[in-house]
Each structure stands twice: as C-alpha cells, then as structure tokens.
Amino acid sequence: MKRTNDFQRALIFQGGGSLGAYEAGAYKAFYELLSERDKKIGREDKPLFDIVAGTSIGAMNASVLVSYVKEAKTWKGSAERLIEFWEYIATESDVDKMPGFTEWWNYWHYLNNNVATSESARRYFGTKRFILQGVPNVFNPSRTLMDSRFLDPSNTWYLYSNEPLKKSLEKFARFPIATSYEENEPRLLLVTVDVLEGTTVVFDSYKKEDGTRKTEYGRYGPEFARERNKGDGYEHVIRYENGIEVDFALASGSVPINFDYAKLLVENKNEHSIKSKNEDERSKNTHINKKVRYFWDGGIIANTPLREAILEHRRYWHFVRKSEVPLLRACIVNVHPMKQDSLPTNYDGAMDRKNDLTYHDRTLFDERMAIMITDYVNIIKNLIKLAKDNKIRNASIDNVLQEKALTKSFMTGKPMIYADLIENMVSVDLVLRIERKNDIHTIANKIFDFSKITIGQLIKDGYEEALDQGTKILQRYDSGR
C-alpha cells in the first residue's frame, strides 16, 4: 500500500450534549498520537488537523479548538484548553451533594437486583434536576408555551435559553473566527440545518473563490444546473466577512423542542419571471432581500459531518486553490454508539437505545464509497499510463475520456464526462473512527448530565479509549491490513 506525506487531516466532532466531554479526552489522545507520528514521518511543519468540523456540541468543541490554535499559533496546549472549557461548564449536581445517597441506594439495590445501580440513579436524578433547573454555564429554563390550538394544558412546550452557553463559548473562544490556508491555520466547518429548506448549512472560516466569507445554499445555485439560471447565484446567502460568529455555533446546537429556533439574517434571491425566455428581463425581475431564517441543530441530518467535510474539502481546492485536491484522512469521534451488547428491558433503557440509534454515525457508507472511488481513480490512472506506455495513441485515449458519463457533478449538477471522474476528485485512504461505549449505568437523558463527576469520567474515558483504539488502528494501517 502506498504511503504519502502529502495529505490533509480532518477532525470530525459528533453532536451529543454533555457527551462532548468525551471528545475533549479523545482529542487529547489524538494530539499525542499524531504529534508523535508527524515527527516520525517529517510533518512537523504541517497543521495537526487541516479541517476541524463539528455538529451541535461538536461545533462548540471545534470552535474552542480552532480559536485557540489561531490565537496561540500553535497546537501545543490546545487539548488542555478544550478540557478546561469542559471543566468550566461542568457543575455539581444536587444528588452529589446529598450525604449518604450512594449507601442508601446500594441498600435497595442489594434487596432487589432489578433496582438500578447507585451510579445510574445518581445520573438519573441528577439529570432530572438539570432538566428542571438548568446548568449555570450551559442552559437555563426560558419560557413555557401553552397549547393554543387544541386547548390542551398537557400539550405544553418548555423552552430553554442557551445564553449561558454563549457566554461560556465567548470566554474560551474569540469570535468571529476567520482562518486561512496561507497562514497555516486550520479550517473550521460548523453544520446546522435550515428548518424550512430541510438541508444542511455549513459555515466556513476560509474564504470562497471570490475572496469573501459566506455560506450559499438553496435553489438557483449551480448544483441545480437550470438553463434559465445558468448558475448565477444561490437562493440563500449568509455573509460573515469577519469570520464565523458565535451565533453560528449556537445555531448548530439549537436542539429541536428543547431550544427555540436560532435566527440568522439571510440574503434571499427571488425570481419572479421563471417562465420568461428573456434573460435580461429575468435579471431585472430578480432581486435580493434580507430576512430572518430559522435554524435547528445540525445533528438532525448530519450529526457526524464527514460528508460535509469531504465536499467542502473538494470545493475549496477545486474552486479556490484551483489545483489537485490533496488526499484526505479523517479522525472521527462518535459519542453515540452503534452497537450495544444487551437488549433494553425498561422504558428508560429503550429511550436510551432509541436516542443512540437516532444520532449514531451513519457515515460508514460514505467512507467506503470515498475509498472505493479512490481505488477506481487509481486504477483508471494506471490503465491510462499503461496504454501510453504501450504506444496507444493519445487521441484514442482522449476519445474515451470525452464520452458522456451517467454521473452528474456534486459541485455543479451538470452532466460529466469520463475525464471529470478522475479530475480533482477527493481521495480518502484512512478514517480513524473512535466510538464511545455505554457502560452499565447509562441513562436515556445522558446528554444532559453535566455533573462534575460524569464530565470528569467522560474526559478520562475519551482519552483512554481513543489512545487504545487509535494506536491499534494506526498499527493495522501501517502494516497494510
């Protein structure tokens, strides 16, 4: 297997509330493993990670991390900074303050083995208090909306405020966050969802091809390839010339139902003369206005934003750098386990399993497809070289490469030719995936457990498990297995 130093790394943080503390511990292990590895292969002058992408709490972790690296101009100390952030937002739960709770609960567990363990009970009741009262540096109860449609008092909407989290983020990250490739700074990608558009929206700390920082999405863009529009702009544009704002990170973590919609000012292009055949007339009837649009947690669609990172990686190198797309290697931290050993037999256990399956990593297929495409591209390039070495005419080779393909471009939506399939495609040859495992004390509302005891244990577990799993994966990779 061919090994190369000419590659970029992407760090992918999953969403999962307080489970984000596990990511802080895992990142510390990544830092130690990869820093040592880079010394061995002569990559000390390269960023530890070229892309740091996150959804929900992963977006908060990514923001703290990239902000630190930008301001400190070094990766050294970045793991400690992220852990410091988690130690700051952790709080002591009421249950932890109760003398004798563990002994009292252990007594009942001893009498009846069906009763939960004392650690599980500590998490369960502590989290219930957090949900009712809030967590000082993360969220607090905001308002209650009574049912006005069905006149049903039991149908009540309880909303929280993330203003405490905003203040915590601003304490540990300097917003707006703007980074650049030229300055050897990591690229920050945060993922949210436009509620009405039903699509992921990615905020990017790097500049686009026109030299501005912005996010474009929706109809009319080149990926729709409409002749009447000719790809002259997207329907929705969010501009942030000075960099990613703290409100963008909060938009990535606006968990549906628990929090109100995140509101961002968006430019909207509307076409009033869709049926007109006159291009000039259409242009005159197309105008831009600004209005508020509404966003939810990116985890609804892309809780593990590997696909978004791959697409944005290609978009930047193809359109901005206008050069060959570097090989990409990804490190993913999953906090919602896909597999579980035991079948849940109670309501809380069933809810816990449902939540994990709802938000677990669904990118394994994306990874396999990306690696398979990499293999296909390599085969095609080798066959072309073989043909040329055997004196096959270039014209004959070009005739094949110019034939129309069934695939349409992810970037433009337009039909491709065979030559496009090997031109500036993203190559992926390694995905280092670390996955947290539930212990026997797991509860359904674990993402709300910000108690100091739990946060400390999550950081410890993340570090130890990532160090162990990461070492084994890298050893297998190096041995070609």
C-alpha positions, 0 to 999 in steps of 0.5 A, a space after each residue: 500500500 502506498 504511503 504519502 506525506 502529502 495529505 490533509 487531516 480532518 477532525 470530525 466532532 459528533 453532536 451529543 450534549 454533555 457527551 462532548 466531554 468525551 471528545 475533549 479526552 479523545 482529542 487529547 489522545 489524538 494530539 499525542 498520537 499524531 504529534 508523535 507520528 508527524 515527527 516520525 514521518 517529517 510533518 512537523 511543519 504541517 497543521 495537526 488537523 487541516 479541517 476541524 468540523 463539528 455538529 451541535 456540541 461538536 461545533 462548540 468543541 471545534 470552535 474552542 479548538 480552532 480559536 485557540 490554535 489561531 490565537 496561540 499559533 500553535 497546537 501545543 496546549 490546545 487539548 488542555 484548553 478544550 478540557 478546561 472549557 469542559 471543566 468550566 461548564 461542568 457543575 455539581 449536581 444536587 444528588 452529589 451533594 446529598 450525604 449518604 445517597 450512594 449507601 442508601 441506594 446500594 441498600 435497595 439495590 442489594 434487596 432487589 437486583 432489578 433496582 438500578 445501580 447507585 451510579 445510574 440513579 445518581 445520573 438519573 436524578 441528577 439529570 432530572 434536576 438539570 432538566 428542571 433547573 438548568 446548568 449555570 454555564 450551559 442552559 437555563 429554563 426560558 419560557 413555557 408555551 401553552 397549547 393554543 390550538 387544541 386547548 390542551 394544558 398537557 400539550 405544553 412546550 418548555 423552552 430553554 435559553 442557551 445564553 449561558 452557553 454563549 457566554 461560556 463559548 465567548 470566554 474560551 473562544 474569540 469570535 468571529 473566527 476567520 482562518 486561512 490556508 496561507 497562514 497555516 491555520 486550520 479550517 473550521 466547518 460548523 453544520 446546522 440545518 435550515 428548518 424550512 429548506 430541510 438541508 444542511 448549512 455549513 459555515 466556513 472560516 476560509 474564504 470562497 473563490 471570490 475572496 469573501 466569507 459566506 455560506 450559499 445554499 438553496 435553489 438557483 445555485 449551480 448544483 441545480 444546473 437550470 438553463 434559465 439560471 445558468 448558475 448565477 447565484 444561490 437562493 440563500 446567502 449568509 455573509 460573515 466577512 469577519 469570520 464565523 460568529 458565535 451565533 453560528 455555533 449556537 445555531 448548530 446546537 439549537 436542539 429541536 423542542 428543547 431550544 427555540 429556533 436560532 435566527 440568522 439574517 439571510 440574503 434571499 434571491 427571488 425570481 419572479 419571471 421563471 417562465 420568461 425566455 428573456 434573460 435580461 428581463 429575468 435579471 431585472 425581475 430578480 432581486 435580493 432581500 434580507 430576512 430572518 431564517 430559522 435554524 435547528 441543530 445540525 445533528 438532525 441530518 448530519 450529526 457526524 459531518 464527514 460528508 460535509 467535510 469531504 465536499 467542502 474539502 473538494 470545493 475549496 481546492 477545486 474552486 479556490 486553490 484551483 489545483 489537485 485536491 490533496 488526499 484526505 484522512 479523517 479522525 472521527 469521534 462518535 459519542 453515540 454508539 452503534 452497537 450495544 451488547 444487551 437488549 433494553 428491558 425498561 422504558 428508560 433503557 429503550 429511550 436510551 437505545 432509541 436516542 443512540 440509534 437516532 444520532 449514531 454515525 451513519 457515515 460508514 457508507 460514505 467512507 467506503 464509497 470515498 475509498 472505493 472511488 479512490 481505488 477506481 481513480 487509481 486504477 483508471 490512472 494506471 490503465 491510462 499510463 499503461 496504454 501510453 506506455 504501450 504506444 496507444 495513441 493519445 487521441 484514442 485515449 482522449 476519445 474515451 475520456 470525452 464520452 458522456 458519463 451517467 454521473 452528474 457533478 456534486 459541485 455543479 449538477 451538470 452532466 460529466 464526462 469520463 475525464 471529470 471522474 478522475 479530475 480533482 476528485 477527493 481521495 480518502 485512504 484512512 478514517 480513524 473512527 473512535 466510538 464511545 461505549 455505554 457502560 452499565 449505568 447509562 441513562 436515556 437523558 445522558 446528554 444532559 448530565 453535566 455533573 462534575 463527576 460524569 464530565 470528569 469520567 467522560 474526559 478520562 474515558 475519551 482519552 483512554 479509549 481513543 489512545 487504545 483504539 487509535 494506536 491499534 488502528 494506526 498499527 493495522 494501517 501501517 502494516 497494510 491490513 
